[in-house]
Amino acid sequence: GQIGPVTIAACKAADPSEVAEAVCAARLKFLQSLSTFATFGKGWTRRVAEVQATAHNMTEEPHLL
């Protein structure tokens, strides 16, 4: 329930691109499980792809410290 040294260490060790990919994959899997996916799925899928592309761009850009 709290952010402590174990969580902070895991965040530092994680690859941002892999985390973004995993979150987007989990989100898309959840959305595909909804009964309304046939109706709204095209837009939801597009938005997940946009988030994924933005996250990818953010992890590829040089970071200013």
All heavy atoms as TSV, in Angstrom:
chain	resi	resn	atom	element	x	y	z
A	1	GLY	N	N	0.768	-1.202	0.000
A	1	GLY	CA	C	0.000	0.000	0.000
A	1	GLY	C	C	0.812	1.270	0.000
A	1	GLY	O	O	0.259	2.330	-0.159
A	2	GLN	N	N	2.117	1.168	0.161
A	2	GLN	CA	C	2.944	2.373	0.190
A	2	GLN	C	C	4.132	2.210	-0.751
A	2	GLN	O	O	4.574	1.096	-1.019
A	2	GLN	CB	C	3.447	2.645	1.599
A	2	GLN	CG	C	2.351	2.972	2.577
A	2	GLN	CD	C	2.928	3.268	3.969
A	2	GLN	OE1	O	4.110	3.186	4.195
A	2	GLN	NE2	N	2.052	3.604	4.880
A	3	ILE	N	N	4.653	3.344	-1.187
A	3	ILE	CA	C	5.870	3.319	-1.990
A	3	ILE	C	C	7.050	3.352	-1.035
A	3	ILE	O	O	7.208	4.280	-0.252
A	3	ILE	CB	C	5.923	4.510	-2.962
A	3	ILE	CG1	C	4.787	4.391	-3.975
A	3	ILE	CG2	C	7.280	4.578	-3.655
A	3	ILE	CD1	C	4.693	5.552	-4.932
A	4	GLY	N	N	7.843	2.305	-1.099
A	4	GLY	CA	C	9.002	2.197	-0.227
A	4	GLY	C	C	10.236	1.844	-1.027
A	4	GLY	O	O	10.246	1.932	-2.263
A	5	PRO	N	N	11.277	1.430	-0.362
A	5	PRO	CA	C	12.540	1.152	-1.037
A	5	PRO	C	C	12.456	0.019	-2.073
A	5	PRO	O	O	13.138	0.067	-3.095
A	5	PRO	CB	C	13.508	0.796	0.086
A	5	PRO	CG	C	12.694	0.645	1.323
A	5	PRO	CD	C	11.377	1.284	1.089
A	6	VAL	N	N	11.627	-0.962	-1.838
A	6	VAL	CA	C	11.495	-2.066	-2.798
A	6	VAL	C	C	10.836	-1.562	-4.084
A	6	VAL	O	O	11.282	-1.879	-5.197
A	6	VAL	CB	C	10.689	-3.234	-2.180
A	6	VAL	CG1	C	10.416	-4.312	-3.208
A	6	VAL	CG2	C	11.429	-3.809	-0.990
A	7	THR	N	N	9.787	-0.771	-3.950
A	7	THR	CA	C	9.105	-0.208	-5.116
A	7	THR	C	C	10.030	0.715	-5.885
A	7	THR	O	O	10.096	0.655	-7.119
A	7	THR	CB	C	7.840	0.559	-4.681
A	7	THR	OG1	O	7.011	-0.314	-3.929
A	7	THR	CG2	C	7.074	1.093	-5.876
A	8	ILE	N	N	10.739	1.566	-5.181
A	8	ILE	CA	C	11.661	2.505	-5.831
A	8	ILE	C	C	12.758	1.750	-6.573
A	8	ILE	O	O	13.089	2.079	-7.719
A	8	ILE	CB	C	12.235	3.496	-4.806
A	8	ILE	CG1	C	11.114	4.421	-4.321
A	8	ILE	CG2	C	13.386	4.302	-5.399
A	8	ILE	CD1	C	11.476	5.288	-3.138
A	9	ALA	N	N	13.299	0.711	-5.968
A	9	ALA	CA	C	14.331	-0.097	-6.629
A	9	ALA	C	C	13.777	-0.770	-7.882
A	9	ALA	O	O	14.448	-0.821	-8.921
A	9	ALA	CB	C	14.884	-1.136	-5.663
A	10	ALA	N	N	12.554	-1.271	-7.810
A	10	ALA	CA	C	11.937	-1.917	-8.972
A	10	ALA	C	C	11.724	-0.918	-10.099
A	10	ALA	O	O	11.941	-1.230	-11.276
A	10	ALA	CB	C	10.618	-2.565	-8.579
A	11	CYS	N	N	11.322	0.293	-9.768
A	11	CYS	CA	C	11.126	1.338	-10.778
A	11	CYS	C	C	12.437	1.715	-11.450
A	11	CYS	O	O	12.492	1.896	-12.669
A	11	CYS	CB	C	10.491	2.578	-10.155
A	11	CYS	SG	S	8.772	2.350	-9.692
A	12	LYS	N	N	13.484	1.818	-10.658
A	12	LYS	CA	C	14.796	2.165	-11.215
A	12	LYS	C	C	15.328	1.059	-12.125
A	12	LYS	O	O	16.028	1.329	-13.093
A	12	LYS	CB	C	15.788	2.453	-10.088
A	12	LYS	CG	C	15.543	3.776	-9.404
A	12	LYS	CD	C	16.564	4.028	-8.305
A	12	LYS	CE	C	16.312	5.384	-7.650
A	12	LYS	NZ	N	17.301	5.659	-6.587
A	13	ALA	N	N	14.996	-0.181	-11.808
A	13	ALA	CA	C	15.494	-1.318	-12.581
A	13	ALA	C	C	14.660	-1.589	-13.831
A	13	ALA	O	O	15.137	-2.247	-14.758
A	13	ALA	CB	C	15.521	-2.562	-11.706
A	14	ALA	N	N	13.446	-1.100	-13.876
A	14	ALA	CA	C	12.530	-1.395	-14.982
A	14	ALA	C	C	12.900	-0.596	-16.231
A	14	ALA	O	O	13.369	0.531	-16.156
A	14	ALA	CB	C	11.100	-1.082	-14.571
A	15	ASP	N	N	12.671	-1.210	-17.373
A	15	ASP	CA	C	12.860	-0.529	-18.653
A	15	ASP	C	C	11.566	0.211	-18.986
A	15	ASP	O	O	10.511	-0.417	-19.098
A	15	ASP	CB	C	13.177	-1.553	-19.740
A	15	ASP	CG	C	13.351	-0.906	-21.095
A	15	ASP	OD1	O	12.320	-0.645	-21.752
A	15	ASP	OD2	O	14.502	-0.654	-21.479
A	16	PRO	N	N	11.613	1.533	-19.144
A	16	PRO	CA	C	10.385	2.312	-19.389
A	16	PRO	C	C	9.608	1.842	-20.615
A	16	PRO	O	O	8.374	1.804	-20.588
A	16	PRO	CB	C	10.886	3.743	-19.569
A	16	PRO	CG	C	12.211	3.784	-18.906
A	16	PRO	CD	C	12.786	2.399	-19.047
A	17	SER	N	N	10.307	1.471	-21.670
A	17	SER	CA	C	9.617	1.009	-22.879
A	17	SER	C	C	8.851	-0.283	-22.613
A	17	SER	O	O	7.713	-0.445	-23.066
A	17	SER	CB	C	10.616	0.774	-24.014
A	17	SER	OG	O	11.176	1.984	-24.429
A	18	GLU	N	N	9.470	-1.187	-21.859
A	18	GLU	CA	C	8.809	-2.451	-21.543
A	18	GLU	C	C	7.603	-2.235	-20.638
A	18	GLU	O	O	6.578	-2.898	-20.799
A	18	GLU	CB	C	9.799	-3.416	-20.902
A	18	GLU	CG	C	10.851	-3.922	-21.861
A	18	GLU	CD	C	11.866	-4.834	-21.209
A	18	GLU	OE1	O	11.643	-5.266	-20.052
A	18	GLU	OE2	O	12.879	-5.126	-21.859
A	19	VAL	N	N	7.715	-1.316	-19.702
A	19	VAL	CA	C	6.590	-1.020	-18.812
A	19	VAL	C	C	5.429	-0.447	-19.623
A	19	VAL	O	O	4.279	-0.866	-19.470
A	19	VAL	CB	C	7.003	-0.043	-17.687
A	19	VAL	CG1	C	5.793	0.416	-16.888
A	19	VAL	CG2	C	8.034	-0.682	-16.781
A	20	ALA	N	N	5.721	0.499	-20.514
A	20	ALA	CA	C	4.668	1.099	-21.345
A	20	ALA	C	C	3.997	0.047	-22.219
A	20	ALA	O	O	2.763	0.029	-22.350
A	20	ALA	CB	C	5.254	2.220	-22.206
A	21	GLU	N	N	4.800	-0.832	-22.815
A	21	GLU	CA	C	4.239	-1.905	-23.648
A	21	GLU	C	C	3.317	-2.805	-22.836
A	21	GLU	O	O	2.231	-3.162	-23.281
A	21	GLU	CB	C	5.370	-2.736	-24.262
A	21	GLU	CG	C	6.196	-2.015	-25.296
A	21	GLU	CD	C	5.462	-1.777	-26.597
A	21	GLU	OE1	O	4.663	-2.627	-27.006
A	21	GLU	OE2	O	5.684	-0.713	-27.191
A	22	ALA	N	N	3.753	-3.166	-21.635
A	22	ALA	CA	C	2.959	-4.061	-20.783
A	22	ALA	C	C	1.651	-3.407	-20.348
A	22	ALA	O	O	0.588	-4.050	-20.350
A	22	ALA	CB	C	3.771	-4.487	-19.558
A	23	VAL	N	N	1.712	-2.131	-19.992
A	23	VAL	CA	C	0.498	-1.422	-19.566
A	23	VAL	C	C	-0.482	-1.313	-20.732
A	23	VAL	O	O	-1.680	-1.558	-20.569
A	23	VAL	CB	C	0.852	-0.029	-18.989
A	23	VAL	CG1	C	-0.392	0.816	-18.797
A	23	VAL	CG2	C	1.610	-0.169	-17.690
A	24	CYS	N	N	0.025	-0.966	-21.906
A	24	CYS	CA	C	-0.859	-0.840	-23.071
A	24	CYS	C	C	-1.452	-2.191	-23.463
A	24	CYS	O	O	-2.635	-2.269	-23.810
A	24	CYS	CB	C	-0.104	-0.212	-24.239
A	24	CYS	SG	S	0.205	1.555	-24.021
A	25	ALA	N	N	-0.661	-3.244	-23.392
A	25	ALA	CA	C	-1.168	-4.584	-23.712
A	25	ALA	C	C	-2.255	-5.004	-22.729
A	25	ALA	O	O	-3.295	-5.551	-23.129
A	25	ALA	CB	C	-0.026	-5.596	-23.717
A	26	ALA	N	N	-2.035	-4.725	-21.451
A	26	ALA	CA	C	-3.039	-5.072	-20.434
A	26	ALA	C	C	-4.312	-4.263	-20.643
A	26	ALA	O	O	-5.429	-4.797	-20.507
A	26	ALA	CB	C	-2.481	-4.828	-19.041
A	27	ARG	N	N	-4.163	-2.989	-20.966
A	27	ARG	CA	C	-5.336	-2.134	-21.199
A	27	ARG	C	C	-6.136	-2.641	-22.393
A	27	ARG	O	O	-7.363	-2.738	-22.338
A	27	ARG	CB	C	-4.885	-0.685	-21.422
A	27	ARG	CG	C	-6.013	0.278	-21.677
A	27	ARG	CD	C	-6.850	0.471	-20.444
A	27	ARG	NE	N	-7.884	1.454	-20.682
A	27	ARG	CZ	C	-8.937	1.616	-19.917
A	27	ARG	NH1	N	-9.085	0.885	-18.830
A	27	ARG	NH2	N	-9.837	2.516	-20.183
A	28	LEU	N	N	-5.445	-2.954	-23.481
A	28	LEU	CA	C	-6.138	-3.437	-24.676
A	28	LEU	C	C	-6.834	-4.771	-24.407
A	28	LEU	O	O	-7.977	-4.977	-24.839
A	28	LEU	CB	C	-5.160	-3.566	-25.837
A	28	LEU	CG	C	-5.780	-3.859	-27.195
A	28	LEU	CD1	C	-6.830	-2.814	-27.572
A	28	LEU	CD2	C	-4.699	-3.931	-28.251
A	29	LYS	N	N	-6.173	-5.651	-23.668
A	29	LYS	CA	C	-6.794	-6.940	-23.319
A	29	LYS	C	C	-8.074	-6.710	-22.518
A	29	LYS	O	O	-9.099	-7.361	-22.758
A	29	LYS	CB	C	-5.809	-7.788	-22.524
A	29	LYS	CG	C	-6.337	-9.159	-22.186
A	29	LYS	CD	C	-5.299	-9.987	-21.454
A	29	LYS	CE	C	-5.863	-11.359	-21.103
A	29	LYS	NZ	N	-4.891	-12.183	-20.405
A	30	PHE	N	N	-8.026	-5.781	-21.556
A	30	PHE	CA	C	-9.219	-5.468	-20.777
A	30	PHE	C	C	-10.327	-4.924	-21.676
A	30	PHE	O	O	-11.477	-5.356	-21.591
A	30	PHE	CB	C	-8.889	-4.448	-19.683
A	30	PHE	CG	C	-10.106	-3.812	-19.080
A	30	PHE	CD1	C	-10.918	-4.517	-18.201
A	30	PHE	CD2	C	-10.465	-2.511	-19.397
A	30	PHE	CE1	C	-12.054	-3.941	-17.654
A	30	PHE	CE2	C	-11.594	-1.924	-18.853
A	30	PHE	CZ	C	-12.396	-2.637	-17.977
A	31	LEU	N	N	-9.982	-3.973	-22.528
A	31	LEU	CA	C	-10.995	-3.369	-23.400
A	31	LEU	C	C	-11.622	-4.413	-24.320
A	31	LEU	O	O	-12.833	-4.395	-24.558
A	31	LEU	CB	C	-10.376	-2.233	-24.222
A	31	LEU	CG	C	-9.949	-1.006	-23.421
A	31	LEU	CD1	C	-9.137	-0.051	-24.290
A	31	LEU	CD2	C	-11.143	-0.294	-22.811
A	32	GLN	N	N	-10.801	-5.338	-24.828
A	32	GLN	CA	C	-11.313	-6.387	-25.714
A	32	GLN	C	C	-12.266	-7.332	-24.987
A	32	GLN	O	O	-13.109	-7.962	-25.618
A	32	GLN	CB	C	-10.155	-7.177	-26.313
A	32	GLN	CG	C	-9.365	-6.370	-27.320
A	32	GLN	CD	C	-8.081	-7.049	-27.757
A	32	GLN	OE1	O	-7.525	-7.870	-27.033
A	32	GLN	NE2	N	-7.602	-6.689	-28.936
A	33	SER	N	N	-12.185	-7.386	-23.668
A	33	SER	CA	C	-13.064	-8.268	-22.901
A	33	SER	C	C	-14.443	-7.663	-22.658
A	33	SER	O	O	-15.351	-8.357	-22.227
A	33	SER	CB	C	-12.421	-8.611	-21.552
A	33	SER	OG	O	-12.493	-7.501	-20.658
A	34	LEU	N	N	-14.589	-6.380	-22.931
A	34	LEU	CA	C	-15.864	-5.709	-22.676
A	34	LEU	C	C	-16.893	-6.059	-23.741
A	34	LEU	O	O	-16.562	-6.197	-24.924
A	34	LEU	CB	C	-15.660	-4.189	-22.614
A	34	LEU	CG	C	-14.737	-3.686	-21.506
A	34	LEU	CD1	C	-14.544	-2.175	-21.619
A	34	LEU	CD2	C	-15.289	-4.048	-20.136
A	35	SER	N	N	-18.125	-6.160	-23.342
A	35	SER	CA	C	-19.198	-6.520	-24.277
A	35	SER	C	C	-19.432	-5.448	-25.330
A	35	SER	O	O	-19.996	-5.728	-26.385
A	35	SER	CB	C	-20.496	-6.790	-23.510
A	35	SER	OG	O	-20.929	-5.614	-22.839
A	36	THR	N	N	-18.999	-4.245	-25.085
A	36	THR	CA	C	-19.195	-3.143	-26.034
A	36	THR	C	C	-17.996	-2.927	-26.953
A	36	THR	O	O	-17.956	-1.957	-27.706
A	36	THR	CB	C	-19.487	-1.837	-25.270
A	36	THR	OG1	O	-18.450	-1.633	-24.304
A	36	THR	CG2	C	-20.842	-1.886	-24.586
A	37	PHE	N	N	-17.036	-3.868	-26.933
A	37	PHE	CA	C	-15.852	-3.699	-27.774
A	37	PHE	C	C	-16.215	-3.663	-29.255
A	37	PHE	O	O	-15.601	-2.912	-30.020
A	37	PHE	CB	C	-14.818	-4.805	-27.510
A	37	PHE	CG	C	-13.536	-4.579	-28.243
A	37	PHE	CD1	C	-12.599	-3.684	-27.764
A	37	PHE	CD2	C	-13.252	-5.249	-29.431
A	37	PHE	CE1	C	-11.414	-3.455	-28.440
A	37	PHE	CE2	C	-12.077	-5.033	-30.113
A	37	PHE	CZ	C	-11.153	-4.132	-29.615
A	38	ALA	N	N	-17.194	-4.440	-29.671
A	38	ALA	CA	C	-17.588	-4.447	-31.087
A	38	ALA	C	C	-18.042	-3.063	-31.539
A	38	ALA	O	O	-17.814	-2.660	-32.682
A	38	ALA	CB	C	-18.687	-5.473	-31.323
A	39	THR	N	N	-18.645	-2.318	-30.632
A	39	THR	CA	C	-19.136	-0.986	-30.957
A	39	THR	C	C	-18.045	0.076	-30.842
A	39	THR	O	O	-17.905	0.920	-31.725
A	39	THR	CB	C	-20.306	-0.606	-30.021
A	39	THR	OG1	O	-21.319	-1.598	-30.130
A	39	THR	CG2	C	-20.865	0.759	-30.357
A	40	PHE	N	N	-17.292	0.041	-29.776
A	40	PHE	CA	C	-16.331	1.103	-29.475
A	40	PHE	C	C	-14.868	0.702	-29.652
A	40	PHE	O	O	-13.971	1.535	-29.476
A	40	PHE	CB	C	-16.533	1.591	-28.036
A	40	PHE	CG	C	-17.907	2.101	-27.766
A	40	PHE	CD1	C	-18.781	1.382	-26.957
A	40	PHE	CD2	C	-18.356	3.293	-28.317
A	40	PHE	CE1	C	-20.057	1.847	-26.694
A	40	PHE	CE2	C	-19.625	3.767	-28.069
A	40	PHE	CZ	C	-20.486	3.047	-27.251
A	41	GLY	N	N	-14.626	-0.546	-29.979
A	41	GLY	CA	C	-13.271	-1.076	-30.018
A	41	GLY	C	C	-12.314	-0.367	-30.951
A	41	GLY	O	O	-11.136	-0.203	-30.637
A	42	LYS	N	N	-12.800	0.078	-32.098
A	42	LYS	CA	C	-11.914	0.747	-33.053
A	42	LYS	C	C	-11.311	2.013	-32.437
A	42	LYS	O	O	-10.106	2.247	-32.521
A	42	LYS	CB	C	-12.670	1.073	-34.335
A	42	LYS	CG	C	-11.804	1.642	-35.418
A	42	LYS	CD	C	-12.597	1.857	-36.702
A	42	LYS	CE	C	-11.730	2.456	-37.784
A	42	LYS	NZ	N	-12.474	2.689	-39.021
A	43	GLY	N	N	-12.139	2.806	-31.792
A	43	GLY	CA	C	-11.662	4.035	-31.154
A	43	GLY	C	C	-10.778	3.744	-29.958
A	43	GLY	O	O	-9.749	4.403	-29.758
A	44	TRP	N	N	-11.171	2.773	-29.148
A	44	TRP	CA	C	-10.364	2.411	-27.974
A	44	TRP	C	C	-8.989	1.912	-28.402
A	44	TRP	O	O	-7.973	2.292	-27.833
A	44	TRP	CB	C	-11.057	1.335	-27.152
A	44	TRP	CG	C	-12.314	1.772	-26.464
A	44	TRP	CD1	C	-12.709	3.053	-26.198
A	44	TRP	CD2	C	-13.333	0.926	-25.951
A	44	TRP	NE1	N	-13.916	3.043	-25.546
A	44	TRP	CE2	C	-14.327	1.750	-25.380
A	44	TRP	CE3	C	-13.505	-0.447	-25.924
A	44	TRP	CZ2	C	-15.467	1.242	-24.781
A	44	TRP	CZ3	C	-14.650	-0.949	-25.323
A	44	TRP	CH2	C	-15.619	-0.114	-24.759
A	45	THR	N	N	-8.979	1.069	-29.436
A	45	THR	CA	C	-7.713	0.529	-29.934
A	45	THR	C	C	-6.826	1.653	-30.463
A	45	THR	O	O	-5.618	1.671	-30.220
A	45	THR	CB	C	-7.981	-0.519	-31.028
A	45	THR	OG1	O	-8.776	-1.573	-30.470
A	45	THR	CG2	C	-6.695	-1.094	-31.581
A	46	ARG	N	N	-7.423	2.596	-31.162
A	46	ARG	CA	C	-6.668	3.735	-31.682
A	46	ARG	C	C	-6.059	4.535	-30.544
A	46	ARG	O	O	-4.887	4.917	-30.588
A	46	ARG	CB	C	-7.561	4.629	-32.542
A	46	ARG	CG	C	-6.850	5.862	-33.101
A	46	ARG	CD	C	-7.792	6.787	-33.880
A	46	ARG	NE	N	-9.014	7.124	-33.165
A	46	ARG	CZ	C	-9.096	8.029	-32.196
A	46	ARG	NH1	N	-8.027	8.680	-31.790
A	46	ARG	NH2	N	-10.252	8.280	-31.611
A	47	ARG	N	N	-6.841	4.782	-29.497
A	47	ARG	CA	C	-6.334	5.568	-28.370
A	47	ARG	C	C	-5.204	4.845	-27.638
A	47	ARG	O	O	-4.226	5.467	-27.245
A	47	ARG	CB	C	-7.470	5.932	-27.424
A	47	ARG	CG	C	-8.360	7.034	-28.019
A	47	ARG	CD	C	-9.243	7.693	-26.996
A	47	ARG	NE	N	-10.518	7.064	-26.701
A	47	ARG	CZ	C	-11.518	6.868	-27.543
A	47	ARG	NH1	N	-11.402	7.209	-28.794
A	47	ARG	NH2	N	-12.646	6.337	-27.147
A	48	VAL	N	N	-5.332	3.539	-27.465
A	48	VAL	CA	C	-4.257	2.779	-26.831
A	48	VAL	C	C	-2.997	2.866	-27.699
A	48	VAL	O	O	-1.890	3.053	-27.177
A	48	VAL	CB	C	-4.661	1.308	-26.581
A	48	VAL	CG1	C	-3.461	0.471	-26.150
A	48	VAL	CG2	C	-5.768	1.228	-25.534
A	49	ALA	N	N	-3.151	2.770	-29.003
A	49	ALA	CA	C	-2.004	2.872	-29.912
A	49	ALA	C	C	-1.359	4.259	-29.821
A	49	ALA	O	O	-0.127	4.379	-29.877
A	49	ALA	CB	C	-2.434	2.580	-31.343
A	50	GLU	N	N	-2.170	5.301	-29.678
A	50	GLU	CA	C	-1.638	6.661	-29.523
A	50	GLU	C	C	-0.834	6.789	-28.227
A	50	GLU	O	O	0.243	7.388	-28.217
A	50	GLU	CB	C	-2.757	7.687	-29.552
A	50	GLU	CG	C	-3.380	7.878	-30.919
A	50	GLU	CD	C	-4.615	8.771	-30.887
A	50	GLU	OE1	O	-5.014	9.238	-29.798
A	50	GLU	OE2	O	-5.187	8.987	-31.961
A	51	VAL	N	N	-1.361	6.244	-27.151
A	51	VAL	CA	C	-0.648	6.271	-25.865
A	51	VAL	C	C	0.662	5.498	-25.999
A	51	VAL	O	O	1.716	5.950	-25.534
A	51	VAL	CB	C	-1.525	5.697	-24.731
A	51	VAL	CG1	C	-0.703	5.452	-23.470
A	51	VAL	CG2	C	-2.695	6.621	-24.447
A	52	GLN	N	N	0.602	4.364	-26.642
A	52	GLN	CA	C	1.791	3.543	-26.818
A	52	GLN	C	C	2.853	4.288	-27.633
A	52	GLN	O	O	4.032	4.286	-27.276
A	52	GLN	CB	C	1.396	2.237	-27.512
A	52	GLN	CG	C	2.449	1.183	-27.505
A	52	GLN	CD	C	1.894	-0.145	-27.995
A	52	GLN	OE1	O	0.831	-0.212	-28.615
A	52	GLN	NE2	N	2.600	-1.209	-27.724
A	53	ALA	N	N	2.438	4.947	-28.699
A	53	ALA	CA	C	3.375	5.707	-29.528
A	53	ALA	C	C	3.970	6.880	-28.751
A	53	ALA	O	O	5.177	7.145	-28.840
A	53	ALA	CB	C	2.673	6.206	-30.794
A	54	THR	N	N	3.145	7.570	-27.982
A	54	THR	CA	C	3.630	8.688	-27.176
A	54	THR	C	C	4.632	8.201	-26.137
A	54	THR	O	O	5.694	8.803	-25.949
A	54	THR	CB	C	2.460	9.417	-26.491
A	54	THR	OG1	O	1.587	9.920	-27.509
A	54	THR	CG2	C	2.946	10.563	-25.634
A	55	ALA	N	N	4.321	7.109	-25.481
A	55	ALA	CA	C	5.234	6.547	-24.481
A	55	ALA	C	C	6.545	6.138	-25.133
A	55	ALA	O	O	7.626	6.381	-24.587
A	55	ALA	CB	C	4.588	5.358	-23.780
A	56	HIS	N	N	6.465	5.544	-26.304
A	56	HIS	CA	C	7.674	5.144	-27.012
A	56	HIS	C	C	8.526	6.374	-27.334
A	56	HIS	O	O	9.743	6.362	-27.122
A	56	HIS	CB	C	7.321	4.392	-28.297
A	56	HIS	CG	C	8.515	4.045	-29.120
A	56	HIS	ND1	N	9.389	3.049	-28.764
A	56	HIS	CD2	C	9.002	4.572	-30.264
A	56	HIS	CE1	C	10.356	2.984	-29.661
A	56	HIS	NE2	N	10.139	3.901	-30.579
A	57	ASN	N	N	7.893	7.425	-27.829
A	57	ASN	CA	C	8.628	8.653	-28.137
A	57	ASN	C	C	9.259	9.249	-26.889
A	57	ASN	O	O	10.381	9.757	-26.936
A	57	ASN	CB	C	7.718	9.678	-28.807
A	57	ASN	CG	C	7.333	9.284	-30.213
A	57	ASN	OD1	O	8.017	8.499	-30.863
A	57	ASN	ND2	N	6.219	9.796	-30.696
A	58	MET	N	N	8.557	9.192	-25.791
A	58	MET	CA	C	9.077	9.752	-24.534
A	58	MET	C	C	10.287	8.955	-24.037
A	58	MET	O	O	11.216	9.537	-23.469
A	58	MET	CB	C	7.995	9.761	-23.468
A	58	MET	CG	C	6.898	10.759	-23.726
A	58	MET	SD	S	5.528	10.621	-22.570
A	58	MET	CE	C	6.287	11.266	-21.099
A	59	THR	N	N	10.274	7.644	-24.240
A	59	THR	CA	C	11.385	6.834	-23.744
A	59	THR	C	C	12.581	6.903	-24.680
A	59	THR	O	O	13.693	6.577	-24.280
A	59	THR	CB	C	10.974	5.364	-23.547
A	59	THR	OG1	O	10.530	4.811	-24.786
A	59	THR	CG2	C	9.881	5.248	-22.490
A	60	GLU	N	N	12.376	7.339	-25.908
A	60	GLU	CA	C	13.477	7.436	-26.869
A	60	GLU	C	C	14.148	8.807	-26.836
A	60	GLU	O	O	15.272	8.951	-27.295
A	60	GLU	CB	C	12.967	7.150	-28.288
A	60	GLU	CG	C	12.466	5.738	-28.465
A	60	GLU	CD	C	13.556	4.691	-28.236
A	60	GLU	OE1	O	14.671	4.874	-28.739
A	60	GLU	OE2	O	13.274	3.706	-27.530
A	61	GLU	N	N	13.468	9.836	-26.334
A	61	GLU	CA	C	14.031	11.180	-26.310
A	61	GLU	C	C	15.091	11.289	-25.228
A	61	GLU	O	O	14.966	10.682	-24.162
A	61	GLU	CB	C	12.920	12.213	-26.034
A	61	GLU	CG	C	11.933	12.354	-27.170
A	61	GLU	CD	C	10.824	13.329	-26.848
A	61	GLU	OE1	O	10.851	13.951	-25.774
A	61	GLU	OE2	O	9.933	13.465	-27.689
A	62	PRO	N	N	16.126	12.099	-25.475
A	62	PRO	CA	C	17.100	12.332	-24.420
A	62	PRO	C	C	16.432	13.045	-23.230
A	62	PRO	O	O	15.585	13.906	-23.421
A	62	PRO	CB	C	18.141	13.249	-25.050
A	62	PRO	CG	C	17.771	13.405	-26.468
A	62	PRO	CD	C	16.408	12.797	-26.684
A	63	HIS	N	N	16.772	12.651	-22.048
A	63	HIS	CA	C	16.180	13.235	-20.851
A	63	HIS	C	C	17.098	14.291	-20.265
A	63	HIS	O	O	18.296	14.080	-20.143
A	63	HIS	CB	C	15.899	12.149	-19.803
A	63	HIS	CG	C	14.931	11.133	-20.292
A	63	HIS	ND1	N	13.576	11.381	-20.347
A	63	HIS	CD2	C	15.100	9.892	-20.782
A	63	HIS	CE1	C	12.972	10.314	-20.834
A	63	HIS	NE2	N	13.870	9.411	-21.101
A	64	LEU	N	N	16.516	15.428	-19.949
A	64	LEU	CA	C	17.286	16.494	-19.311
A	64	LEU	C	C	17.261	16.277	-17.806
A	64	LEU	O	O	16.229	15.978	-17.228
A	64	LEU	CB	C	16.669	17.850	-19.646
A	64	LEU	CG	C	16.622	18.206	-21.141
A	64	LEU	CD1	C	15.883	19.511	-21.339
A	64	LEU	CD2	C	18.023	18.298	-21.721
A	65	LEU	N	N	18.365	16.425	-17.175
A	65	LEU	CA	C	18.437	16.250	-15.727
A	65	LEU	C	C	18.466	17.567	-15.038
A	65	LEU	O	O	18.965	18.522	-15.374
A	65	LEU	CB	C	19.646	15.405	-15.336
A	65	LEU	CG	C	19.632	13.992	-15.892
A	65	LEU	CD1	C	20.941	13.278	-15.512
A	65	LEU	CD2	C	18.480	13.196	-15.329
